[in-house]
Amino acid sequence: MTRRHITFNCRGTMLAGTLDMAPGTTGLLIVSGGNELRSGPWSSQAEIAAKAAAAGFPVLRFDRRGVADSEGENEGFAASGPDIAAALRAFRAYVPTLKRIVAYGNCDAASALMMAGGEGCDALVLANPWTFEPVSAFANQPEQEAPAPEMTPQRLRAHYLRRLADPRAWLRLLTGRVRVGTLAASLKDAAAPDAPPTGLAQRMAQGLAGFAGPTTILIAESDRTAQAFLDHWDGADPRLRRCPGASHSFVEPQAQIWLQGQILAALRSLDQ
């Protein structure tokens, strides 16, 4: 594997990228979420790139405008379609033997790829798509700086169903360690009608509906962003893949292996 740093143009602004070279004709484009560097949280995207390149697939990851080493103004993930398009053009220019490209994004990077309709890509791997509205400045912050997403009524009901099956929860209630007023307010919220799809979720669904290539949607089951996405999505969608016990960035050892396996499977499937 050969790793090199590159630059490319996006609407008159210079973007920075890292390219891992490999002999394959199917490549992986990694789109970063939030304001994260192209290396990803705890260097996870750099590790994914190294694994994919070692398996024979070239990989490009990049910083969008106004983030890390790239110039320009950061307008957030919802305006990152031109950045993704520019990265695709650069990928093909730097690796002219490419025939197919799989794009991977987590959180709002997945949302951006969905809203763009996967334009220019041949397959998508989307992890824990971000569906919260209104899209505030926090939606473009790294995970550790974002506020905890509010739980929808359907998510609250699922939470309390799990609690009812937990003997420790009953013990806390019977021994007075649960505030009755807080519990009553939460149960009232849980009894409310299901939250309708957000405008963002609707735009994501519309964008993805226009994409004809293979799509895999990855769900970290312990992640509230992923749980909220499922509140707005068909839980029977055959494109869904669930990783039990995984947090938002798949930091757990078994989740890392699972995530890398899912991405490699998408690359190999397209490479056949």
ABEGO torsion letter per residue (X at the ends): XBBBBBBBBBGGBBBBBBBBBBABABBBBBBBBEABBAAEBGGAAAAAAAAAAAAGBBBBBBBBBGBEABBEBBAEAAAAAAAAAAAAAAAAAABAABABBBBBBBEAAAAAAAAAGGBGBABBBBBGBBABOBBBAAAABBAAABBBBBBBAAAAAAAAAAAAABAAAAAAAAAGABBAAAAAAAAAAAABBBBBBBAAAAAAAAAAAABABBBBBBBBAABAAAAAAAAABBAABAABBBBBGBBAAGABAAAAAAAAAAAAAAAAAAAX
